[in-house]
Amino acid sequence: MTNEPNSPALDVDDLPEQMLVRRDKRAAILNQGSEPYPVQVPITTTIPAVRAKYAHLIAEQESGEKVGVAGRVMFMRNTGKLCFAQLQAGTGETLQAMLSLDKVGEVELESWKAVVDIGDLVAIEGEIISSKRGELSVLADQWHMAAKSLRPLPNPHSPLSEETRVRQRYADLIMRDTARMVARLRPAAISSLRNSFAKRDYIEVETPMLQTMHGGAAARPFLTSSNAFDMELFLRIAPELFLKRCVVGGIERVFEINRNFRNEGADSSHSPEFAMLEFYQAYADYNDMATLTRELIQEAALAVHGTLNYELIEGGTRDLSGNWDQISVFPAVSEALGQEISPDTPIETLRKLCADAEITHDPKAIHGKLVEELLEHYVVENLKRPTFVMDYPVDTSPLVRDHRTIKGVVEKWDLYIDGYEAGTGYSELIDPVIQRERLVAQSALKDGGDAEAMQLDEDFLRALEYGMPPSGGVGMGVDRLLMTLTGLNIRETILFPLVKPE
């Protein structure tokens, strides 16, 4: 619709001169009895298909075949009897269009000169040839406006800022090869994940995005409501508790690629809305899941790069080959501090160590949270190679099984690549009695003001009481996987990240 309610009228007088000129050209097209935005244009093929089929043509060779192609005008050169334009497909591939007086006639040639600008989408009908300079071209018999651009394209010699790129991704996709490449790399990586799961007999499911209570992760949720049910609802922070219900029900290898929402800060590796992969396997533990996670990431890298040692977009290389390093939380922190830290270290000692390092933390932070703060401060930023950080404190991991031999820790790992967390994996807690105790403790933390603590989910506990097989589970950010494959920050890997209004 063109006339939206409450939409402010456009003050044409405030437009830049270039936009005013383009609007005049739009009006001129209408006055000629033509359409600046037709419902259809006569195309028979695409620019990439033309380049593939006619790549063998040498300079001044004619194909004898006529096509209809469309693209965006990215460059123009108009002379007296011959006009040139570079047409760009959505893939970024280009094809030269040539319009000559003897082919299109004086009226159509002058119309082209009068109304076509850089940025317009045009359709060209004509023969595929190779120009005198060996440039693959379509020699026009006819041309048609496909969509008149009323706004000039950004200056190709002045790169868009990151802020402009994420706010105007449409312009970014037009102007930058990297933006187009990342947009295509993402589905290729997701396709690789699905293929990897398929060959391992996993079943893909969908779980609710609107939930009556939030759980499955320590995170602050987004709150919404249902008019139909007259009740408060939460946007999903994780699908974990529903996927575990699937395992209870007999779907013993299950995964979901989903959208999650966490009402938290945004930075180079965090977005309030993000894509998550979670998967669970019965009769596996966290060691099995670490191996599987490495294989999934390596297979995705091979799918998009063809190698496990590849160049990053903004410089440098990444090597995902071989087995990956493993370290344990308490030994790693102890080594970094030069003194032993264990699950029995008094909380006052941890608070002092955080204070000495000027680590900002919640005064009510529990023992395990302080240990993790020290880990983040002293260890994580140095983990450039892919590294599994194993065996986390029990009190920060309410859904994870106690370690089978080490008291005070759980069988959990976080995977770090280049200093950011790429995924987390567990040996899942399946004892409904212990799980209830853990969730009751979480509820107490929530009542004490911890906005990230989980709620007591009675239906999830009821599911566990039917019996869940020993299982391993993993949560891995799809956007973080794209960061691993490209070296870009999270806002560059998400096509349309959440940003504040201008």
VEXKOLBA-937983 format. One line per 3 residues: number of its first residue (from 1); their letters; for each residue x, y, z of C-alpha. Coordinates in Angstrom, 2 decimals. Each point is the difference from the previous one (the first is absolute). Example, Ala and Ser with C-alpha at 12.3 -4.5 7.8 and 13.67 -1.06 7.14 Angstrom:
REM VEXKOLBA-937983
1	AS	12.30 -4.50 7.80; 1.37 3.44 -0.66;
//
This chain:
REM VEXKOLBA-937983
1	MTN	0.00 0.00 0.00; 1.23 3.50 -0.73; -2.15 1.99 2.39;
4	EPN	0.60 -1.44 3.45; -2.01 1.40 2.92; 1.87 2.61 2.00;
7	SPA	2.88 -0.06 -2.52; 1.39 3.54 -0.32; -0.23 1.56 -3.46;
10	LDV	3.31 0.27 -1.83; 1.26 3.58 -0.22; 1.45 -0.07 -3.51;
13	DDL	1.55 3.43 0.47; 2.35 -1.44 2.64; 1.41 -2.65 -2.34;
16	PEQ	3.55 0.28 -1.38; 0.28 1.19 -3.59; 1.02 -3.43 -1.31;
19	MLV	-3.17 -1.55 1.41; -2.13 2.78 -1.46; 1.54 -0.59 -3.44;
22	RRD	-0.72 -3.73 0.25; -3.61 0.69 0.92; -0.28 2.21 -3.06;
25	KRA	1.32 -2.89 -2.10; -2.59 -2.30 1.53; -2.67 2.48 -1.04;
28	AIL	1.51 0.17 -3.50; -0.26 -3.78 -0.38; -3.68 0.18 0.92;
31	NQG	-0.53 2.88 -2.45; 1.49 -2.17 -2.74; -2.71 -2.56 0.68;
34	SEP	2.49 -2.44 1.54; 0.23 -1.51 3.49; 2.82 0.88 2.42;
37	YPV	-1.04 -3.06 2.05; -1.50 -2.58 -2.36; -1.52 -3.21 1.26;
40	QVP	2.25 -2.04 -2.30; 2.89 0.39 -2.44; 1.00 -2.36 -2.84;
43	ITT	2.92 -2.02 1.35; 1.00 -3.47 -1.14; 3.13 -0.66 2.07;
46	TIP	2.27 1.44 2.68; 3.32 1.81 -0.06; 1.84 -2.89 1.75;
49	AVR	-1.46 -2.45 -2.51; 1.13 2.18 -2.92; 3.52 0.27 1.38;
52	AKY	0.17 -3.76 0.45; -1.38 -0.88 -3.43; 1.86 2.56 -2.11;
55	AHL	3.34 0.24 1.79; 1.72 -1.51 -3.07; -0.71 3.00 -2.26;
58	IAE	3.08 1.87 -1.14; 0.28 3.69 -0.94; -2.50 1.10 -2.69;
61	QES	-1.61 -3.43 -0.15; -3.78 -0.26 -0.30; -2.03 -2.83 1.54;
64	GEK	-2.95 0.22 -2.35; -2.28 -0.50 3.00; -2.32 2.57 1.53;
67	VGV	-0.97 0.23 3.66; -1.89 2.20 2.41; 1.90 0.86 3.19;
70	AGR	-0.51 2.44 2.86; 2.35 1.62 2.48; 0.82 3.12 1.96;
73	VMF	1.91 2.74 -1.82; 3.30 0.44 1.85; 1.88 1.99 -2.64;
76	MRN	-1.03 2.00 -3.05; 1.74 1.65 -2.91; -2.13 1.78 -2.58;
79	TGK	1.47 1.18 -3.31; -1.65 1.30 -3.13; -1.03 -3.22 -1.72;
82	LCF	1.04 -2.63 2.55; -0.78 -0.38 3.68; 1.60 -2.44 2.45;
85	AQL	-1.24 -1.22 3.38; 1.24 -2.54 2.51; -2.93 -2.09 1.27;
88	QAG	0.38 -1.76 3.33; -1.92 -3.09 1.06; -0.96 -0.68 3.60;
91	TGE	2.98 -2.35 0.22; 2.36 2.88 -0.82; 0.88 -1.35 -3.46;
94	TLQ	-0.13 2.59 -2.77; -0.72 0.18 -3.72; 0.59 2.88 -2.37;
97	AML	-2.99 1.41 -1.89; 0.58 1.81 -3.28; -2.67 2.21 -1.59;
100	SLD	0.74 1.24 -3.51; -1.95 2.40 -2.16; -0.33 -2.45 -2.87;
103	KVG	-1.41 -2.74 2.24; -2.43 1.76 2.35; -0.79 3.10 -2.04;
106	EVE	0.27 3.66 0.84; -3.11 0.23 2.19; 1.00 -2.87 2.30;
109	LES	3.65 1.08 0.18; -0.93 3.56 0.95; -2.51 -1.33 2.54;
112	WKA	2.74 -2.10 1.58; 2.25 3.04 0.27; -2.81 2.10 1.42;
115	VVD	-1.46 -2.23 2.71; 2.51 -2.71 1.03; 2.25 0.57 3.01;
118	IGD	2.55 -2.08 1.89; -1.97 -2.16 2.40; -2.97 -0.61 -2.32;
121	LVA	-1.08 -3.54 -0.71; -0.34 -0.53 -3.74; -0.75 -2.89 -2.37;
124	IEG	1.86 -0.39 -3.29; -1.01 -2.14 -2.98; 2.64 -0.75 -2.58;
127	EII	2.83 -2.20 -1.31; 2.85 -1.21 2.17; 3.32 1.13 -1.49;
130	SSK	3.54 0.75 1.04; 1.03 3.64 -0.47; 3.14 1.26 -1.73;
133	RGE	1.71 -0.09 3.39; -1.16 -3.55 0.68; -2.73 1.00 2.47;
136	LSV	-2.96 -2.37 0.06; -3.01 2.15 -0.89; -3.63 0.04 -1.01;
139	LAD	-0.52 2.15 -3.09; -3.46 1.47 0.54; -2.91 -0.17 -2.39;
142	QWH	-2.32 1.35 2.71; 0.25 1.17 3.57; -2.56 0.35 2.80;
145	MAA	0.01 1.69 3.37; -0.53 -2.65 2.69; 0.12 2.35 3.02;
148	KSL	0.98 3.66 0.10; 2.35 0.75 2.91; -1.04 3.22 1.73;
151	RPL	3.01 0.01 2.31; 3.64 0.13 -1.19; 2.20 -2.95 0.95;
154	PNP	2.73 0.56 2.60; 3.34 1.19 -1.32; 1.92 -3.14 -1.00;
157	HSP	3.28 1.74 0.85; -1.12 0.84 3.55; -0.66 -3.25 1.93;
160	LSE	-3.16 -0.15 2.08; 0.54 0.15 3.75; -0.92 -3.09 2.01;
163	ETR	-2.92 1.90 1.51; -1.36 0.86 -3.44; 0.56 -3.55 -1.22;
166	VRQ	-2.11 -1.58 2.74; -2.71 2.67 -0.19; -0.22 -0.03 -3.81;
169	RYA	0.91 -3.58 -0.82; -1.79 0.37 -3.35; 2.55 2.63 -1.05;
172	DLI	2.80 -2.10 1.46; -1.09 -3.01 -2.08; -0.02 2.12 -3.15;
175	MRD	3.42 1.53 0.59; 2.17 -2.62 1.72; 1.15 -3.44 -1.15;
178	TAR	0.62 -0.94 3.65; -3.61 0.68 1.00; -1.28 -2.15 -2.85;
181	MVA	2.49 -2.74 0.83; -0.99 -0.14 3.69; -3.70 -0.06 -0.91;
184	RLR	0.65 -3.11 -2.10; 2.50 -1.58 2.37; -2.53 -0.13 2.82;
187	PAA	-2.51 -2.31 -1.72; 2.90 -2.11 -1.29; 1.21 -0.49 3.58;
190	ISS	-3.50 -0.80 1.25; -0.48 -2.45 -2.86; 3.26 -1.67 1.02;
193	LRN	-1.25 -0.33 3.58; -3.24 -1.61 -1.14; 1.88 -2.40 -2.28;
196	SFA	2.37 -0.89 2.84; -2.91 -0.80 2.30; -1.86 -1.93 -2.68;
199	KRD	2.89 -2.40 -0.54; 0.14 -0.56 3.77; -3.73 -0.84 0.18;
202	YIE	-1.08 3.14 1.88; -3.58 1.27 -0.25; -0.68 3.73 -0.36;
205	VET	-2.91 1.37 2.05; -1.61 3.35 0.83; -0.68 1.13 3.55;
208	PML	-2.03 2.97 1.30; 1.34 3.51 -0.37; -2.68 1.34 2.38;
211	QTM	0.34 -1.65 3.40; -1.93 0.20 3.24; 3.27 0.00 1.96;
214	HGG	3.61 0.55 -0.98; 2.65 -2.63 0.50; 2.83 -1.91 -1.59;
217	AAA	2.58 2.73 0.54; 1.05 2.70 2.45; -1.25 3.10 -1.80;
220	RPF	-2.36 2.94 0.40; -3.11 -0.65 -2.13; -2.20 2.26 -2.09;
223	LTS	-3.49 0.23 1.44; -3.19 0.09 -2.07; -3.64 -0.97 0.46;
226	SNA	-2.84 -1.85 -1.69; -3.36 1.70 -0.40; -1.68 -3.29 -0.90;
229	FDM	1.20 -1.80 3.12; 0.20 3.11 2.21; 3.41 -1.04 1.28;
232	ELF	3.62 1.08 0.20; 2.40 -1.67 -2.43; 3.73 -0.02 -0.64;
235	LRI	1.92 -0.03 -3.26; 2.18 -3.10 -0.09; 3.49 0.30 1.44;
238	APE	0.84 -3.64 -0.84; -1.81 -3.10 -1.31; 1.82 -2.34 2.40;
241	LFL	-2.83 -1.10 2.25; -2.26 -0.83 -2.94; 2.71 -1.89 -1.86;
244	KRC	0.62 -2.08 3.14; -3.71 -0.80 0.04; 0.55 -1.41 -3.50;
247	VVG	2.79 -2.24 1.27; -2.28 -1.22 2.81; -2.61 -0.79 -2.66;
250	GIE	2.42 -2.14 -1.99; 1.44 2.44 -2.57; 3.47 -0.99 1.08;
253	RVF	1.92 2.15 -2.49; -1.66 3.38 -0.39; 0.98 3.50 -1.11;
256	EIN	-1.53 3.38 -0.65; 1.24 3.12 -1.77; -2.00 2.80 1.58;
259	RNF	-0.31 3.66 0.93; 0.70 0.92 3.60; -0.50 3.31 1.79;
262	RNE	1.96 1.23 3.02; -0.68 3.38 1.52; 3.65 0.83 0.54;
265	GAD	2.78 2.18 -1.34; 1.20 0.08 -3.59; 3.64 0.02 -1.04;
268	SSH	2.33 -1.54 -2.58; -1.02 -3.55 0.97; -3.50 0.46 1.52;
271	SPE	-3.34 0.88 -1.59; -3.37 0.12 1.82; -1.51 -2.09 -2.82;
274	FAM	2.15 -2.80 -1.33; -0.02 -3.39 -1.70; 0.80 -3.06 2.11;
277	LEF	0.67 -3.63 -0.78; -0.74 -2.45 2.80; 0.34 -3.76 -0.23;
280	YQA	-0.32 -2.95 2.38; 1.08 -3.61 -0.25; -1.06 -2.84 2.26;
283	YAD	2.73 -2.23 1.40; 2.69 2.61 -0.61; 1.95 2.19 2.43;
286	YND	1.73 3.37 -0.21; 3.15 -1.56 -1.47; -2.03 -1.53 -2.84;
289	MAT	-1.72 3.33 -0.58; 3.32 1.86 -0.12; 1.17 -2.35 -2.75;
292	LTR	-3.26 0.42 -1.90; 0.11 3.80 0.33; 3.53 0.11 -1.39;
295	ELI	-1.06 -2.20 -2.92; -3.06 2.18 -0.75; 2.08 3.19 -0.10;
298	QEA	2.73 -1.61 -2.06; -2.56 -1.37 -2.47; -1.59 3.46 -0.29;
301	ALA	3.42 1.55 -0.68; 0.69 -2.56 -2.72; -3.44 0.65 -1.51;
304	VHG	0.52 3.76 -0.35; 3.80 0.31 -0.34; 1.13 -3.40 -1.26;
307	TLN	2.73 -0.03 2.64; 0.45 0.09 3.78; 2.74 2.63 -0.22;
310	YEL	-1.50 3.07 -1.67; 0.39 3.75 -0.30; -2.23 2.31 2.03;
313	IEG	-1.84 2.84 -1.70; 1.74 2.81 1.85; 3.45 -1.60 0.00;
316	GTR	1.77 -2.91 1.66; -0.76 -3.70 -0.16; -1.81 -2.58 2.09;
319	DLS	1.01 -3.64 0.42; -2.72 -2.40 1.11; 1.85 -3.17 -0.90;
322	GNW	0.80 -2.97 2.24; -1.15 -0.58 3.55; -0.56 3.09 2.12;
325	DQI	1.56 0.99 3.32; -1.65 -0.68 3.36; 0.58 1.74 3.32;
328	SVF	-1.90 -0.11 3.32; -1.48 3.03 1.74; 1.54 -0.20 3.46;
331	PAV	3.52 -1.06 -1.09; 0.02 2.69 -2.72; -1.05 2.76 2.42;
334	SEA	2.48 -1.26 2.60; 2.84 0.09 -2.51; -0.91 3.51 -1.13;
337	LGQ	-0.21 1.29 3.57; 3.06 -1.84 1.28; -2.01 -1.44 2.89;
340	EIS	-2.34 -2.94 0.32; -3.71 0.61 -0.45; -2.44 -2.84 0.61;
343	PDT	-3.69 -0.55 0.70; 0.93 0.27 3.70; 1.70 3.40 -0.27;
346	PIE	-1.81 2.41 2.38; -2.24 2.46 -1.80; 1.70 2.87 1.83;
349	TLR	3.27 -0.99 -1.68; -1.68 0.05 -3.42; -1.52 3.41 0.67;
352	KLC	3.42 1.37 0.94; 1.59 -1.46 -3.11; -2.70 1.62 -2.14;
355	ADA	0.47 3.31 1.80; 3.78 -0.17 -0.45; -0.52 -0.52 -3.74;
358	EIT	-2.60 2.82 -0.11; -2.63 -2.43 -1.28; -3.47 1.52 0.29;
361	HDP	-2.43 -2.55 1.41; -3.30 -0.24 1.83; 0.58 0.19 3.77;
364	KAI	-2.46 -2.89 0.33; 1.88 -2.15 -2.52; 0.24 -3.65 0.99;
367	HGK	3.23 -2.00 0.27; -0.06 -1.45 -3.50; -0.83 3.33 -1.61;
370	LVE	3.10 1.57 1.55; 2.14 -2.86 -1.27; -1.42 0.55 -3.48;
373	ELL	0.73 3.74 0.26; 3.64 -0.84 0.75; 0.04 -2.46 -2.90;
376	EHY	-1.32 2.65 -2.40; 2.51 2.55 1.24; 3.17 -2.07 0.09;
379	VVE	-0.45 -2.91 -2.40; -2.63 0.38 -2.70; 1.47 2.89 -1.98;
382	NLK	3.16 -2.04 -0.58; -1.85 -2.97 -1.53; 0.60 0.70 -3.68;
385	RPT	0.05 -3.59 -1.19; -3.23 -2.01 0.40; 0.01 -1.13 3.62;
388	FVM	-2.49 -1.93 2.13; -0.04 1.42 3.53; -1.21 -2.91 2.13;
391	DYP	-1.57 -0.64 3.40; -1.87 3.07 1.24; -1.18 0.86 3.54;
394	VDT	-3.14 -1.86 1.02; -1.92 3.00 1.32; -0.03 1.79 -3.38;
397	SPL	-1.11 -3.09 -1.94; -3.41 -1.09 1.30; -0.82 -2.28 -2.97;
400	VRD	3.31 -1.88 -0.08; 1.02 -3.32 1.54; 2.57 0.03 2.84;
403	HRT	3.44 -1.05 -1.13; 0.45 -3.71 0.46; 3.38 0.34 1.81;
406	IKG	0.60 3.66 0.94; -2.04 1.43 2.85; -1.53 3.47 -0.37;
409	VVE	0.04 0.17 -3.79; -2.27 -1.22 -2.77; 0.59 -1.67 -3.34;
412	KWD	-0.31 3.12 -2.11; 2.25 1.64 -2.55; 0.02 3.32 -1.80;
415	LYI	1.70 0.17 -3.40; 2.06 3.13 -0.54; 1.36 1.12 -3.36;
418	DGY	2.03 3.19 -0.27; -1.15 1.13 3.44; -3.77 -0.37 -0.42;
421	EAG	-2.31 -2.81 1.06; -1.09 -2.03 -3.02; -2.09 -2.63 1.79;
424	TGY	-0.64 -1.88 3.22; -0.54 -3.69 0.71; -1.14 -2.17 2.92;
427	SEL	-0.40 -3.43 1.35; -3.66 0.62 0.73; -1.48 -0.20 3.48;
430	IDP	-2.74 -2.63 -0.22; -0.72 -0.72 3.69; -3.38 1.72 0.62;
433	VIQ	0.61 0.22 3.77; 3.31 1.84 -0.36; -1.39 2.08 -2.86;
436	RER	-2.86 1.16 2.22; 2.46 0.99 2.72; 2.04 1.98 -2.54;
439	LVA	-3.04 1.82 -1.41; -1.32 0.75 3.50; 3.40 1.58 0.73;
442	QSA	-0.32 1.99 -3.24; -3.42 1.22 1.08; 1.50 1.21 3.28;
445	LKD	2.63 1.93 -1.95; -2.73 1.50 -2.15; -1.97 1.03 3.07;
448	GGD	3.21 1.59 1.26; 0.21 2.23 -3.06; 1.96 -2.08 -2.53;
451	AEA	-1.80 0.85 -3.26; 1.91 -2.74 -1.87; -0.95 -2.87 2.31;
454	MQL	-2.32 -2.68 -1.37; -3.53 -0.70 1.10; -1.33 -3.24 1.46;
457	DED	-1.53 -1.86 -2.96; -2.31 -2.68 1.40; -0.87 -1.46 -3.39;
460	FLR	3.69 -0.46 -0.85; 0.53 -1.76 3.33; -3.02 -2.19 -0.69;
463	ALE	1.58 -0.98 -3.32; 3.25 -0.96 1.74; -1.96 -2.14 2.42;
466	YGM	-0.99 -2.23 -2.93; 3.71 -0.71 -0.45; 2.52 1.70 -2.29;
469	PPS	2.91 -2.10 -1.30; 3.56 1.11 0.74; 0.58 2.72 -2.57;
472	GGV	2.33 2.68 -1.25; -1.14 3.38 -1.29; 1.49 3.02 -1.75;
475	GMG	-1.06 3.57 -0.67; 1.89 1.82 -2.74; -0.69 3.46 -1.38;
478	VDR	-0.51 -0.05 -3.77; 1.13 3.63 -0.15; 3.10 -0.97 1.99;
481	LLM	0.63 -2.77 -2.53; -0.07 2.66 -2.73; 2.47 2.03 2.07;
484	TLT	2.26 -3.06 0.06; -0.29 -0.46 -3.76; 0.52 3.67 -0.92;
487	GLN	1.81 1.80 2.83; -2.73 2.67 0.00; -1.84 1.31 3.06;
490	IRE	-3.53 -1.18 0.72; -1.76 3.02 -1.52; 1.67 -0.70 -3.33;
493	TIL	-1.10 -3.65 0.01; -3.68 0.78 0.69; -1.72 1.35 -3.10;
496	FPL	-2.25 2.41 1.94; 1.25 0.35 3.61; -2.04 1.91 2.56;
499	VKP	1.10 3.65 0.18; -1.44 3.07 1.65; -2.20 2.14 -2.27;
502	E	1.75 2.94 -1.65;
//
